[in-house]
């Protein structure tokens, strides 16, 4: 019993020390950006699709002034800000078209990528238009891809970022759970919602593992979006938007400012 109590005390002290170190390191990211600049990479969850107020010069990339990278830049005034995230981007697109602003001087990098590689758009289209069994089958195909192929693709991106920005704090941010379960809600069945959430969790687990292997910080937005999923009554995510199908299942402006920005603030 005595040994058990000592173990608990030691564990508590280690956790407290770890929290203190994490806080100190987080502050370093903002300090690094103040002198070395901030680069925002990734897909539509970074560019801000669904938030509106798009920069016309960004074209189909749909970079929003209400996106979390833009908001972080406005609040923290880094020495420079390069916003290359683009709607529809996959890992290969990040590698081929988004990394040019990175340098040894870069202080902070944020990134969301992996969902499009796993077939996010096709999964959601299938689940909206098909039966439960067809939906679950398509999700299982995506999950197999996340297990077998995506880790290597993420490694390629993360290695390239570290090579080009060796001194930067890199924050890899995940994806929210899409649905609040156990509620009465018009739209997809509970079977589909549950399967989609489970696939999102698996994707986040894969991204977090590869980010950690490269010494990057993983930002988990599932906590900030909790209570604001589709079917929650206070959703920060678009459901199917038949008037602008591209915005479907993307964060609203509130999702960017309330779901994503606090996670970057805590990790940067």
C-alpha positions as CSV (number, residue, x, y, z in Angstrom):
1,X,0.0,0.0,0.0
2,X,2.8,2.4,1.0
3,X,4.6,1.7,-2.3
4,X,1.4,2.3,-4.2
5,X,1.0,5.7,-2.6
6,X,4.5,6.7,-3.4
7,X,4.0,5.7,-7.0
8,X,0.9,7.8,-7.2
9,X,2.7,10.8,-5.7
10,X,5.7,10.4,-8.1
11,X,3.3,10.0,-11.0
12,X,1.4,13.2,-10.0
13,X,4.7,15.1,-9.8
14,X,5.8,13.9,-13.2
15,X,2.5,14.9,-14.7
16,X,2.7,18.3,-13.2
17,X,6.2,18.8,-14.5
18,X,5.2,17.6,-17.9
19,X,2.3,20.1,-18.0
20,X,4.6,22.9,-17.0
21,X,7.1,21.9,-19.7
22,X,4.3,21.7,-22.3
23,X,3.1,25.2,-21.4
24,X,6.6,26.6,-21.6
25,X,7.2,24.9,-24.9
26,X,3.9,26.2,-26.3
27,X,4.9,29.7,-25.5
28,X,8.1,29.1,-27.4
29,X,6.1,28.5,-30.6
30,X,4.6,32.0,-30.5
31,X,8.0,33.5,-29.7
32,X,9.6,31.7,-32.6
33,X,6.9,32.9,-34.9
34,X,7.5,36.5,-33.8
35,X,11.0,36.3,-35.1
36,X,10.8,33.6,-37.8
37,X,7.3,33.7,-39.1
38,X,4.3,31.4,-39.4
39,X,3.4,29.1,-42.3
40,X,0.0,27.5,-42.5
41,X,-0.2,24.4,-44.7
42,X,-2.8,21.8,-45.4
43,X,-6.3,21.1,-46.7
44,X,-9.7,22.7,-46.6
45,X,-9.9,22.5,-42.8
46,X,-6.9,24.9,-42.6
47,X,-7.9,27.0,-45.6
48,X,-11.3,27.6,-44.0
49,X,-13.8,26.1,-46.4
50,X,-17.2,26.5,-44.8
51,X,-16.3,29.7,-42.9
52,X,-17.0,32.1,-45.7
53,X,-15.2,35.4,-46.3
54,X,-12.8,33.9,-48.9
55,X,-9.9,35.8,-50.2
56,X,-10.7,36.2,-53.9
57,X,-7.0,35.9,-54.8
58,X,-6.9,32.4,-53.4
59,X,-9.2,31.1,-56.1
60,X,-10.4,27.5,-55.7
61,X,-8.1,27.1,-52.6
62,X,-10.8,29.1,-50.7
63,X,-8.6,30.7,-48.0
64,X,-10.9,32.4,-45.5
65,X,-10.2,35.4,-43.4
66,X,-12.2,33.5,-40.7
67,X,-9.9,30.5,-40.8
68,X,-7.9,29.6,-37.8
69,X,-4.5,30.4,-39.4
70,X,-5.7,33.8,-40.5
71,X,-7.1,34.5,-37.0
72,X,-3.9,33.3,-35.3
73,X,-1.9,35.6,-37.5
74,X,-4.1,38.6,-36.7
75,X,-3.9,38.0,-33.0
76,X,-0.2,37.2,-32.7
77,X,1.4,39.3,-35.4
78,X,4.3,37.0,-36.4
79,X,7.2,38.5,-38.4
80,X,5.7,36.9,-41.5
81,X,2.7,34.9,-42.5
82,X,2.5,32.5,-45.5
83,X,-0.9,30.8,-46.0
84,X,-0.6,28.1,-48.6
85,X,-3.3,25.7,-47.4
86,X,-5.7,24.7,-50.1
87,X,-9.2,23.1,-50.4
88,X,-8.9,19.5,-51.6
89,X,-5.2,19.2,-50.8
90,X,-3.8,15.7,-50.3
91,X,-0.3,14.9,-48.9
92,X,1.1,14.9,-52.4
93,X,-0.3,18.4,-53.0
94,X,1.3,19.7,-49.8
95,X,4.6,18.2,-50.9
96,X,4.5,19.6,-54.5
97,X,2.9,23.0,-54.0
98,X,2.8,24.3,-50.4
99,X,6.3,24.1,-48.9
100,X,8.1,26.9,-50.7
101,X,7.7,29.4,-47.9
102,X,9.5,27.2,-45.4
103,X,13.0,27.9,-44.4
104,X,15.5,27.5,-41.6
105,X,14.1,30.8,-40.2
106,X,10.5,29.6,-40.0
107,X,9.3,29.6,-36.4
108,X,5.9,28.0,-36.5
109,X,4.1,25.6,-38.9
110,X,0.5,24.4,-38.7
111,X,-0.9,21.6,-40.8
112,X,-4.1,19.6,-41.4
113,X,-3.8,16.8,-44.0
114,X,-4.8,13.2,-44.5
115,X,-8.6,13.3,-44.8
116,X,-8.6,13.7,-48.5
117,X,-6.0,10.9,-49.0
118,X,-8.3,8.6,-47.1
119,X,-11.2,9.5,-49.4
120,X,-13.2,11.8,-47.1
121,X,-15.4,13.3,-49.8
122,X,-16.3,10.0,-51.4
123,X,-17.0,8.4,-48.0
124,X,-19.4,11.2,-47.1
125,X,-21.1,11.2,-50.5
126,X,-21.5,7.4,-50.3
127,X,-23.0,7.6,-46.8
128,X,-25.4,10.4,-47.7
129,X,-26.7,8.6,-50.9
130,X,-26.5,4.9,-50.1
131,X,-27.6,2.3,-47.6
132,X,-26.1,1.6,-44.2
133,X,-24.3,-1.4,-45.5
134,X,-22.8,0.4,-48.5
135,X,-21.8,3.3,-46.3
136,X,-20.1,1.1,-43.7
137,X,-18.3,-0.9,-46.5
138,X,-16.9,2.3,-48.0
139,X,-15.8,3.5,-44.6
140,X,-14.0,0.1,-44.0
141,X,-12.1,0.6,-47.2
142,X,-11.0,4.1,-46.0
143,X,-10.0,2.7,-42.7
144,X,-7.9,0.0,-44.3
145,X,-6.1,2.8,-46.3
146,X,-5.5,4.7,-43.1
147,X,-3.8,1.7,-41.6
148,X,-1.8,0.5,-44.6
149,X,-0.9,3.5,-46.8
150,X,-1.5,6.8,-45.1
151,X,1.3,6.6,-42.5
152,X,3.9,6.5,-45.2
153,X,2.4,9.4,-47.0
154,X,2.3,11.4,-43.7
155,X,5.9,10.5,-43.1
156,X,6.9,11.9,-46.5
157,X,5.2,15.3,-45.7
158,X,6.5,15.5,-42.1
159,X,10.1,14.7,-43.2
160,X,10.0,17.3,-45.9
161,X,8.7,19.9,-43.5
162,X,11.4,19.2,-41.0
163,X,14.0,19.2,-43.7
164,X,12.9,22.7,-44.9
165,X,12.1,24.1,-41.5
166,X,14.5,22.5,-39.1
167,X,14.0,25.0,-36.3
168,X,10.2,25.4,-36.5
169,X,7.6,24.2,-34.0
170,X,5.3,22.1,-36.1
171,X,1.7,21.7,-35.0
172,X,-0.2,18.9,-36.8
173,X,-4.0,19.4,-36.1
174,X,-6.5,16.6,-36.5
175,X,-10.2,16.5,-37.4
176,X,-13.4,16.7,-35.3
177,X,-15.9,13.9,-34.7
178,X,-18.8,14.8,-37.0
179,X,-21.8,13.6,-35.1
180,X,-23.3,13.6,-31.7
181,X,-24.7,10.2,-31.1
182,X,-27.7,9.0,-29.2
183,X,-29.9,11.9,-30.3
184,X,-32.9,12.3,-32.6
185,X,-31.6,14.0,-35.7
186,X,-32.8,14.2,-39.3
187,X,-30.3,12.8,-41.7
188,X,-28.0,9.9,-41.6
189,X,-28.9,6.8,-39.5
190,X,-27.2,6.2,-36.1
191,X,-25.3,3.3,-37.8
192,X,-23.8,5.6,-40.3
193,X,-23.0,8.3,-37.8
194,X,-21.3,5.9,-35.5
195,X,-19.2,4.4,-38.3
196,X,-18.1,7.9,-39.5
197,X,-17.1,8.9,-36.0
198,X,-15.1,5.7,-35.5
199,X,-13.3,6.3,-38.8
200,X,-12.5,9.9,-37.8
201,X,-11.0,8.6,-34.5
202,X,-8.9,6.1,-36.3
203,X,-7.6,8.8,-38.7
204,X,-6.7,11.1,-35.8
205,X,-4.9,8.2,-34.1
206,X,-2.8,7.6,-37.2
207,X,-2.0,11.3,-37.7
208,X,-1.1,11.7,-34.0
209,X,1.2,8.7,-34.1
210,X,3.2,9.8,-37.1
211,X,3.4,13.4,-35.9
212,X,4.8,12.2,-32.6
213,X,7.4,10.0,-34.4
214,X,8.7,13.2,-36.1
215,X,8.8,15.2,-32.9
216,X,5.7,17.3,-33.9
217,X,2.9,18.4,-31.6
218,X,-0.6,16.9,-32.3
219,X,-3.5,19.2,-31.8
220,X,-6.7,17.3,-31.0
221,X,-9.9,19.3,-31.9
222,X,-12.3,16.6,-30.7
223,X,-12.3,18.1,-27.2
224,X,-13.1,21.7,-28.4
225,X,-15.8,20.4,-30.8
226,X,-17.4,18.3,-28.1
227,X,-21.0,19.5,-27.8
228,X,-20.8,21.2,-31.2
229,X,-21.0,18.2,-33.5
230,X,-23.8,17.8,-36.1
231,X,-27.0,16.8,-34.3
232,X,-25.9,18.6,-31.1
233,X,-28.3,21.5,-31.6
234,X,-25.2,23.8,-31.6
235,X,-23.2,22.5,-34.5
236,X,-19.9,24.1,-35.5
237,X,-20.0,21.9,-38.6
238,X,-22.0,22.1,-41.8
239,X,-24.2,19.2,-42.5
240,X,-25.1,18.5,-46.2
241,X,-25.4,21.9,-47.9
242,X,-27.1,21.3,-51.2
243,X,-26.6,24.9,-52.2
244,X,-22.9,24.7,-51.8
245,X,-22.0,21.0,-51.6
246,X,-18.3,21.8,-51.1
247,X,-19.0,23.3,-47.7
248,X,-20.7,20.1,-46.4
249,X,-19.0,18.6,-43.4
250,X,-16.6,21.5,-42.9
251,X,-16.3,23.8,-39.9
252,X,-18.4,27.0,-39.8
253,X,-16.7,30.3,-38.8
254,X,-17.5,29.4,-35.2
255,X,-15.8,26.0,-35.7
256,X,-12.7,27.8,-36.9
257,X,-12.6,30.3,-34.1
258,X,-14.0,28.1,-31.3
259,X,-12.8,24.7,-32.4
260,X,-9.5,25.0,-34.2
261,X,-8.0,28.3,-33.0
262,X,-7.9,27.4,-29.3
263,X,-6.1,24.2,-30.2
264,X,-3.4,26.1,-32.1
265,X,-3.2,28.6,-29.3
266,X,-2.6,25.9,-26.8
267,X,0.0,24.1,-29.0
268,X,1.8,27.0,-30.6
